[in-house]
Each structure stands twice: as C-alpha cells, then as structure tokens.
Amino acid sequence: MTLLDGLSGFEFEDAVSSLFRAHGYENVQVGTRVADEGRDITMYDGDTAYVVECKHTDTVSRPVVQKLHSAIATFDHDGPKRGMVVTSGRFTGPAEEYADRLRKRDDPHLIDLVDGRELRKLGEEVGMDLYNGRIEILCEETLPVGDPETVFVDVFEDVANAPSRADLPTPDYDVRYRPVVDVEAVTRATFETSVGVIHRIDRRDHLVVEADGPAPRLASDLVDLTGVETVNLETAQQRHGGEAVRFQHTESEYREWATDRLCDLLETTVTYTGDNNVTYHKDCRPSPNDVAVRRANPLYIPRVDAGVGLGEYTHNLEYAAAGNRYVTREDGIRRCVHCDTAGPEAAEYTYCENCGSISCATHTEEERLTGDPVCTGCAVTGDFFFATKYFFDEGNRETFREEYEAMPFYRKPLENPYLAAGVAVALVLVLLVLVGAFV
C-alpha cells in the first residue's frame, strides 16, 4: 500500500495539481468534475500548454494515451501543446510504446508518462508530504516578525507623558505563525439577455484566506502584503521562537473556496429594460468556470503577543506582523486601566509615571506639587480652599500643605479659582446694590 492509495480519484487530481504548482507550472487548473473531454488538468510552462490526464489506477493502457493525444489536438492554444498522463500505478508496454513512437516521429503533440514511482519522486523534490490520504501543505516561508520593541515605541507615541525609547523596557513576547493562503484570481464573465449584454465582469482580485481553522475564511487582520519579502520559517523561529500552526486543508480546497467566495462577492442584481419596455431584474452571478486562480501561495503571518512591565502594570499588545508593518489585534496600551475606554481614536491617554498606569482624560489629573500627570487610581487627595488637589503620595501632600499654610491670605483662594471668581462676582454685585441704594 502506497501513500497515494488513500486518495479518491478527485483527491488524486487535486494532489497532482498541487504538485505541479509547487514545481513552478503556471495557471494550473483542474477540469470540471463532470464530463471533462479527457482533460483533467491544464497548465502552462512558459508558452507551452500542457493537457494532463490523471489515472488513479493500478495500470494505464494504450487507449488512455491515444485519447489524450486527440484531446491535445483540439485544445485551444496558439502556442506549443504537449500532453501528460499521470498515474499512481504503472503503464502497460503498449502505452509506453505509443508515447515513444510520438517522440520518434517528432509529433507536435508529445505525451510524457509519469508513473507512481516518478510521481512520489517529484513530490519529494518539492517537500510535499501526505497524511490521512491527503496532501498536506508544507510551507517554509513566513512574513518577517520585525522588531517588537519598535512596534511598542510606535504605539506609545500615542500616549502622553510616555517613557522615551531609552526608558521603555524591552517587551517580552511570544510568536505563533498562523497559516494563510495568498490568492490572486481573475474573473471574466458576460451576462446577456435578448436586449444584449447587461453586465460584464473583468477584474483581478486578491484574497488572503486564513487556513488554521476547520473552515477557510477571509483574513480579518489583513496585513498589507505588497512588497513584503518573506523569510525562511526556520530562520525566523531560531531568532524569535514560536510554533507554526498546521494548514488544515489542501491547497486545492483553498483555491476552490476562494473561487466560490469570489462568485459570492461579485454577484449582483442588474436592472434593465426589455424590448417590450418592461423593467426586469436579473441576478448576475459568475460561475466557478469564470474565475481563474492565477496564484495561491501558502505562507505564515506571525501573530505576536507582547507586553512591557511599567510600575505596577503590564501593558500588552497583540498584533499580526509583516516586518515593519503590523495590524493590531488586541490593544492593551491605548486603554484606560480604570474604565472601559479603549482604542487609539477613542480618547486621549496619559501615562502615570507614579504607578505605571495608562489612563483616559477622565482619570488623569495634574499633580499639584510637581505639575506632572497622575492617575486617580494611585493619587492621594487633599482639600485646599474647598478644592480637591491630587498628589503622588502623602509626602508630597504634606509638603504642599506646609507651602499652603505659608501663603499670603490673598493667594490661597487661587487654589479654587472658580470659587474665588464666584466670590468676586458676588462682591461686585453687592457693591452695585449698595451704590444704587445711596444714589
């Protein structure tokens, strides 16, 4: 029993298509799973088109090769065309003789024969493995983790009174490498009625599919992948540690999911007027045959969970990394430790050097003795001229109390300017009343 024996016929086609993609063939497409006119897979190597027949059987005889030769001749392609029969078993003598005869007579439609032994050898060359009868994606590339310290400095720039880069501790962090499939597809579809063309689709789309769950899904923390060079996974792990999460499905399944998803996303309802001047509504949904997946690259996106300890608090940040780019998942820095206010645009945040907390404006006060910010959680208070003042500690409060006692009487009301102003206004009104009484 070989590793390929557990595959169904359709899964065998998926395995073969994944293998040739890994070997660098372009636009590898699996045929429709109905009457396929002898074409299971089509693919390209430069200008040369390949028509591939897959046979998950013990033996492949001459008629299969002969039928493929006819299919190549009718395949619509302006450049060179070749064929390939791939089997998990072996070829009969007459099948091999037929393919050899095509080569000897310089036939324009040559056919390569790949048996089970050669197939497994091709798989080993690109590091493809099998488990539970299915092709497992073995990915060796990841986006770079980058420098978590730089990310923390960047985020702390949004926090008032934050420590400088030199004073900010080096964050502790853990990394998990989450699998995704980076898909690029072209959709071309035309929708016609008796009045002519009512809708066209001709577009190129880019999807990033999360591949670590029981079902594929569009990435929710999409990092801009444009221009980001991947690095070797093992090298990244040696530097930053962390485990790679396994891909849960085959590459073909992700390609099919992305195709169906694009059909959903591009579906629209078109309103048009018929020849009889009646208004009609038509649902225009592209079919999977209208979608050509040009690229489906598996790779890892690092998920970094990092934190820094400041005073009595640890401030955490979880983000998806792509070198010097990142997308925040959980922000424990731009968050008030005393209430639910959170988010970089929700409020102004201030670092309290006294206790190490980060607080919103509602929970931040000015330390009366030093003038520095202090949070309401750690501050001690004192009343001076009927106004509450905030201090780092009791020592500062007592120092200010001594200063307050030594103030001239006319300066003490300035500790409560609103009350002082109110008293002043009241005195002026009293004087005005008295003056009016004597006039």
C-alpha positions as CSV (number, residue, x, y, z in Angstrom):
1,M,0.0,0.0,0.0
2,T,1.5,3.4,-1.1
3,L,0.8,6.7,0.5
4,L,-1.3,7.6,-2.5
5,D,-3.7,4.7,-2.1
6,G,-6.0,6.5,0.3
7,L,-6.9,9.2,-2.2
8,S,-10.2,9.3,-4.2
9,G,-10.0,10.0,-7.9
10,F,-10.9,13.7,-7.4
11,E,-8.4,14.0,-4.5
12,F,-5.7,12.4,-6.7
13,E,-6.3,15.2,-9.3
14,D,-6.0,17.8,-6.5
15,A,-2.8,16.2,-5.4
16,V,-1.3,16.2,-8.9
17,S,-2.3,19.8,-9.5
18,S,-0.7,20.9,-6.2
19,L,2.4,19.0,-7.1
20,F,2.8,20.8,-10.5
21,R,2.1,24.2,-8.9
22,A,4.9,23.5,-6.5
23,H,7.2,22.7,-9.5
24,G,6.5,26.1,-11.0
25,Y,3.9,25.4,-13.6
26,E,1.6,28.3,-14.2
27,N,-2.2,28.6,-14.2
28,V,-2.7,25.0,-13.2
29,Q,-6.5,24.4,-13.5
30,V,-8.4,21.2,-12.6
31,G,-11.2,20.4,-15.0
32,T,-14.9,20.4,-14.1
33,R,-15.8,17.2,-12.2
34,V,-18.3,16.0,-14.9
35,A,-17.6,15.0,-18.5
36,D,-14.2,16.6,-18.9
37,E,-13.5,15.7,-22.5
38,G,-10.3,13.8,-21.5
39,R,-8.8,16.9,-19.8
40,D,-8.3,16.6,-16.0
41,I,-5.8,19.3,-15.6
42,T,-4.5,22.1,-17.9
43,M,-1.3,24.1,-17.1
44,Y,1.4,26.1,-18.7
45,D,5.2,26.2,-18.8
46,G,6.0,29.5,-20.5
47,D,4.4,29.4,-23.9
48,T,3.8,25.7,-23.8
49,A,0.3,24.4,-22.8
50,Y,0.0,21.0,-21.1
51,V,-3.1,18.8,-21.1
52,V,-2.9,16.4,-18.2
53,E,-4.8,13.1,-17.8
54,C,-4.9,11.7,-14.2
55,K,-5.5,8.0,-13.6
56,H,-5.6,6.7,-10.0
57,T,-5.5,3.1,-11.1
58,D,-3.1,0.1,-11.0
59,T,-2.4,0.2,-14.7
60,V,-2.9,2.6,-17.6
61,S,-3.2,1.1,-21.1
62,R,-2.6,2.5,-24.6
63,P,-6.2,3.8,-25.3
64,V,-5.9,6.3,-22.5
65,V,-2.7,7.8,-24.1
66,Q,-4.3,7.7,-27.5
67,K,-7.4,9.5,-26.3
68,L,-5.3,12.2,-24.7
69,H,-3.4,12.8,-28.0
70,S,-6.7,13.6,-29.6
71,A,-7.6,15.9,-26.7
72,I,-4.4,17.8,-27.2
73,A,-5.0,18.4,-30.8
74,T,-8.4,20.0,-30.1
75,F,-7.2,22.1,-27.1
76,D,-7.5,25.8,-27.9
77,H,-4.0,27.2,-27.6
78,D,-2.0,29.2,-30.2
79,G,1.5,28.1,-28.9
80,P,3.1,24.7,-28.5
81,K,1.0,21.9,-26.9
82,R,2.0,18.8,-25.0
83,G,0.3,16.1,-23.0
84,M,1.0,14.2,-19.8
85,V,-0.6,11.1,-18.3
86,V,0.0,10.8,-14.5
87,T,-0.9,7.7,-12.7
88,S,-0.4,6.3,-9.2
89,G,0.2,2.9,-10.7
90,R,2.2,1.9,-13.9
91,F,1.9,2.0,-17.7
92,T,1.4,-1.1,-19.9
93,G,4.0,-1.8,-22.5
94,P,1.7,-0.7,-25.5
95,A,1.1,2.6,-23.7
96,E,4.8,3.3,-23.3
97,E,5.4,2.3,-26.9
98,Y,2.7,4.7,-28.2
99,A,4.2,7.6,-26.3
100,D,7.7,6.6,-27.5
101,R,6.5,6.4,-31.1
102,L,5.2,10.0,-30.9
103,R,8.7,11.2,-29.9
104,K,10.5,9.3,-32.6
105,R,8.3,10.8,-35.4
106,D,8.6,14.3,-34.0
107,D,4.9,14.6,-33.4
108,P,3.9,18.2,-32.4
109,H,1.8,16.8,-29.5
110,L,4.2,14.8,-27.4
111,I,3.0,13.0,-24.3
112,D,5.0,12.5,-21.1
113,L,4.2,9.5,-18.9
114,V,4.5,9.8,-15.1
115,D,4.0,6.6,-13.1
116,G,3.6,6.2,-9.3
117,R,7.3,5.9,-8.6
118,E,8.1,9.1,-10.6
119,L,5.2,10.9,-9.0
120,R,6.4,10.3,-5.5
121,K,9.9,11.3,-6.5
122,L,8.6,14.6,-7.9
123,G,6.8,15.1,-4.6
124,E,9.9,14.6,-2.5
125,E,11.8,17.2,-4.7
126,V,9.4,19.9,-3.5
127,G,8.9,18.7,0.0
128,M,5.3,17.6,-0.4
129,D,4.1,15.1,2.2
130,L,0.9,13.1,2.7
131,Y,-1.2,12.4,5.8
132,N,-4.5,10.7,6.2
133,G,-4.7,10.2,2.5
134,R,-4.5,13.9,1.7
135,I,-1.8,16.3,0.5
136,E,-0.5,18.4,3.4
137,I,0.7,21.9,2.7
138,L,4.3,22.1,3.9
139,C,5.2,25.8,3.9
140,E,8.7,27.1,4.7
141,E,8.1,30.8,4.2
142,T,6.8,33.4,6.7
143,L,6.4,37.1,6.8
144,P,9.1,38.6,9.0
145,V,8.3,39.1,12.7
146,G,10.1,42.5,12.7
147,D,11.1,44.2,16.0
148,P,8.5,44.2,18.8
149,E,10.4,47.0,20.6
150,T,9.9,49.3,17.6
151,V,6.2,48.4,17.5
152,F,5.8,49.3,21.2
153,V,7.7,52.6,20.7
154,D,5.3,53.4,17.8
155,V,2.2,52.7,19.8
156,F,3.4,54.5,22.9
157,E,3.8,57.7,20.8
158,D,0.0,58.0,21.1
159,V,0.3,58.1,24.9
160,A,1.0,61.4,26.5
161,N,3.9,61.5,29.0
162,A,5.0,58.1,27.9
163,P,8.5,56.8,28.6
164,S,11.2,57.5,25.9
165,R,12.6,54.7,23.8
166,A,15.6,54.6,26.1
167,D,13.4,54.3,29.2
168,L,10.9,51.8,27.7
169,P,11.7,48.3,28.8
170,T,12.3,45.6,26.1
171,P,9.0,43.8,25.7
172,D,8.6,40.1,26.4
173,Y,6.8,38.4,23.6
174,D,5.6,35.1,22.1
175,V,5.1,34.3,18.4
176,R,2.7,32.0,16.7
177,Y,3.0,31.5,12.9
178,R,-0.6,31.4,11.5
179,P,-1.1,29.9,8.1
180,V,-2.8,31.8,5.3
181,V,-3.1,31.3,1.5
182,D,-2.5,34.4,-0.6
183,V,-4.8,34.0,-3.6
184,E,-4.9,36.1,-6.7
185,A,-7.6,35.5,-9.2
186,V,-9.0,36.9,-12.5
187,T,-12.8,36.9,-13.1
188,R,-14.2,37.4,-16.5
189,A,-17.9,36.9,-17.1
190,T,-20.5,38.3,-19.6
191,F,-24.3,38.3,-18.9
192,E,-26.6,38.7,-21.9
193,T,-30.4,38.7,-22.5
194,S,-32.5,39.3,-25.6
195,V,-31.5,43.0,-25.4
196,G,-27.8,42.3,-25.4
197,V,-25.1,42.5,-22.8
198,I,-26.4,43.8,-19.5
199,H,-23.4,43.2,-17.3
200,R,-19.7,42.4,-17.6
201,I,-17.1,41.4,-15.0
202,D,-13.4,41.8,-15.9
203,R,-11.3,42.2,-12.8
204,R,-8.4,40.9,-10.8
205,D,-8.9,40.3,-7.1
206,H,-6.6,39.5,-4.2
207,L,-7.8,37.4,-1.3
208,V,-5.9,36.3,1.8
209,V,-7.5,33.1,3.3
210,E,-7.0,32.1,6.9
211,A,-6.0,28.4,6.9
212,D,-5.8,27.5,10.6
213,G,-9.5,26.7,11.3
214,P,-11.9,23.9,10.4
215,A,-13.2,26.0,7.5
216,P,-11.4,28.6,5.3
217,R,-12.3,32.3,5.9
218,L,-11.1,35.7,4.8
219,A,-8.3,37.1,6.9
220,S,-9.7,39.5,9.5
221,D,-6.3,41.1,10.4
222,L,-5.0,41.6,6.9
223,V,-1.5,43.0,6.8
224,D,-0.6,44.7,3.6
225,L,1.5,42.1,1.8
226,T,2.5,44.3,-1.1
227,G,6.3,44.4,-1.4
228,V,6.9,42.4,1.8
229,E,9.6,39.8,1.3
230,T,9.1,36.5,3.0
231,V,11.8,34.9,5.1
232,N,12.6,31.3,5.9
233,L,10.3,29.9,8.7
234,E,13.1,28.0,10.4
235,T,15.3,31.1,10.5
236,A,12.5,33.2,12.0
237,Q,11.9,30.6,14.6
238,Q,15.5,30.4,15.6
239,R,15.5,34.2,16.2
240,H,12.1,34.7,17.7
241,G,10.9,31.2,18.8
242,G,7.3,30.2,18.3
243,E,5.4,27.4,16.7
244,A,3.8,27.2,13.3
245,V,0.1,26.2,13.1
246,R,-0.6,23.5,10.6
247,F,-2.6,24.1,7.4
248,Q,-6.0,22.4,7.9
249,H,-6.9,21.8,4.2
250,T,-5.2,21.1,0.9
251,E,-4.2,23.9,-1.5
252,S,-6.8,22.8,-4.0
253,E,-9.6,23.2,-1.3
254,Y,-8.4,26.7,-0.6
255,R,-8.4,27.5,-4.3
256,E,-11.9,26.2,-4.6
257,W,-13.1,28.0,-1.6
258,A,-11.6,31.3,-2.9
259,T,-13.3,30.7,-6.2
260,D,-16.7,30.2,-4.6
261,R,-16.2,33.2,-2.3
262,L,-15.4,35.4,-5.3
263,C,-18.6,34.2,-7.0
264,D,-20.5,35.3,-3.9
265,L,-18.7,38.6,-3.6
266,L,-19.2,39.5,-7.3
267,E,-22.9,38.5,-7.5
268,T,-25.1,41.5,-8.2
269,T,-28.6,42.3,-9.4
270,V,-28.9,44.2,-12.7
271,T,-31.9,46.2,-13.7
272,Y,-32.6,46.6,-17.4
273,T,-35.4,47.4,-19.8
274,G,-36.6,44.7,-22.2
275,D,-37.7,45.1,-25.8
276,N,-41.3,45.4,-24.6
277,N,-40.3,48.4,-22.4
278,V,-40.8,46.3,-19.2
279,T,-38.3,46.7,-16.4
280,Y,-36.6,43.4,-15.4
281,H,-34.2,42.4,-12.6
282,K,-31.7,39.7,-13.2
283,D,-29.2,38.1,-10.7
284,C,-25.8,38.1,-12.3
285,R,-23.5,35.6,-10.5
286,P,-20.3,34.4,-12.1
287,S,-19.7,30.7,-12.2
288,P,-16.6,28.9,-11.0
289,N,-15.6,28.5,-14.6
290,D,-15.4,32.3,-14.9
291,V,-12.8,32.5,-12.2
292,A,-9.2,31.7,-12.9
293,V,-6.9,31.4,-9.9
294,R,-3.5,32.7,-11.0
295,R,-1.7,32.3,-7.8
296,A,-2.3,30.5,-4.4
297,N,0.7,31.0,-2.3
298,P,0.8,29.4,1.2
299,L,2.7,31.4,3.8
300,Y,2.7,32.2,7.5
301,I,1.7,35.5,9.2
302,P,3.3,35.9,12.6
303,R,0.9,36.7,15.5
304,V,2.9,38.5,18.2
305,D,1.6,38.6,21.8
306,A,3.9,41.1,23.6
307,G,3.9,43.0,26.9
308,V,6.0,45.5,28.9
309,G,6.0,45.9,32.6
310,L,5.8,49.5,33.8
311,G,5.5,50.1,37.6
312,E,2.6,48.2,38.9
313,Y,1.1,47.4,35.4
314,T,1.9,45.2,32.4
315,H,0.7,46.6,29.1
316,N,0.0,44.1,26.4
317,L,-0.3,44.3,22.6
318,E,-1.3,41.5,20.2
319,Y,-0.7,42.1,16.5
320,A,-0.2,40.5,13.2
321,A,3.3,41.3,11.9
322,A,4.8,41.8,8.5
323,G,8.3,43.3,9.2
324,N,7.9,47.0,10.0
325,R,4.1,46.7,9.3
326,Y,1.6,45.4,11.7
327,V,-2.2,45.2,12.4
328,T,-3.3,45.4,16.0
329,R,-5.5,42.6,17.3
330,E,-5.8,43.4,21.0
331,D,-4.6,46.8,22.2
332,G,-3.8,46.9,25.9
333,I,-1.8,50.1,25.7
334,R,-4.3,52.6,24.4
335,R,-6.7,51.6,27.1
336,C,-7.7,53.2,30.4
337,V,-6.9,50.9,33.3
338,H,-9.7,52.4,35.3
339,C,-12.6,52.2,32.8
340,D,-13.7,50.6,29.5
341,T,-12.4,53.5,27.3
342,A,-10.1,51.9,24.7
343,G,-8.9,52.3,21.2
344,P,-6.4,54.7,19.5
345,E,-9.1,57.1,18.4
346,A,-11.5,56.8,21.4
347,A,-9.8,59.2,23.8
348,E,-6.5,60.8,24.9
349,Y,-4.4,58.6,27.0
350,T,-1.7,59.6,29.6
351,Y,1.0,57.6,31.2
352,C,1.2,57.9,35.0
353,E,4.9,57.8,36.0
354,N,3.9,57.3,39.6
355,C,2.3,53.9,39.2
356,G,2.9,52.9,35.6
357,S,-0.7,53.0,34.5
358,I,-2.3,54.5,31.4
359,S,-5.5,56.4,31.9
360,C,-8.0,58.4,29.9
361,A,-8.6,62.1,30.5
362,T,-11.3,61.5,33.0
363,H,-9.0,59.5,35.2
364,T,-5.9,61.7,34.8
365,E,-5.2,64.8,37.0
366,E,-2.3,67.2,37.5
367,E,0.0,66.6,40.5
368,R,-0.3,69.8,42.4
369,L,3.2,69.9,43.7
370,T,5.2,68.8,40.6
371,G,2.7,69.6,37.8
372,D,3.1,66.1,36.3
373,P,0.2,63.9,35.3
374,V,-1.1,61.5,37.9
375,C,-3.9,59.0,37.6
376,T,-6.8,59.0,40.0
377,G,-6.1,55.4,40.9
378,C,-2.8,56.0,42.7
379,A,-3.1,59.7,43.7
380,V,-3.8,60.8,47.3
381,T,-6.0,63.9,47.6
382,G,-6.3,66.9,49.9
383,D,-8.8,69.8,50.0
384,F,-7.4,73.3,49.8
385,F,-9.8,76.3,49.8
386,F,-12.6,73.8,49.2
387,A,-10.9,72.3,46.1
388,T,-9.6,68.8,45.8
389,K,-5.9,68.5,44.8
390,Y,-4.0,65.4,43.7
391,F,-0.6,64.2,44.8
392,F,1.8,61.3,44.1
393,D,1.9,60.4,47.8
394,E,1.3,61.6,51.3
395,G,4.8,63.2,51.5
396,N,4.0,65.5,48.6
397,R,0.7,66.4,50.1
398,E,2.2,67.3,53.4
399,T,4.9,69.3,51.6
400,F,2.3,71.3,49.7
401,R,0.2,71.7,52.9
402,E,3.2,73.5,54.5
403,E,3.5,75.7,51.4
404,Y,-0.2,76.4,51.5
405,E,-0.1,77.4,55.2
406,A,2.7,79.8,54.4
407,M,0.9,81.6,51.6
408,P,-0.4,85.1,52.0
409,F,-4.2,85.1,52.5
410,Y,-4.9,86.6,49.1
411,R,-3.1,83.8,47.3
412,K,-5.0,80.9,48.9
413,P,-8.2,81.5,47.0
414,L,-6.3,80.9,43.8
415,E,-6.3,77.2,44.7
416,N,-10.0,77.3,43.8
417,P,-10.3,79.9,41.0
418,Y,-13.9,79.1,40.2
419,L,-14.9,79.7,43.8
420,A,-12.7,82.8,44.1
421,A,-14.2,84.1,40.9
422,G,-17.7,83.5,42.1
423,V,-17.0,85.3,45.4
424,A,-15.5,88.2,43.5
425,V,-18.6,88.5,41.3
426,A,-20.9,88.3,44.3
427,L,-19.0,91.1,46.0
428,V,-19.2,93.3,42.9
429,L,-23.0,92.7,42.8
430,V,-23.3,93.6,46.4
431,L,-21.3,96.8,45.9
432,L,-23.5,97.7,42.9
433,V,-26.6,97.2,45.0
434,L,-25.2,99.3,47.9
435,V,-24.2,102.1,45.5
436,G,-27.7,102.0,43.9
437,A,-29.3,102.3,47.3
438,F,-27.4,105.6,48.0
439,V,-28.0,107.2,44.7
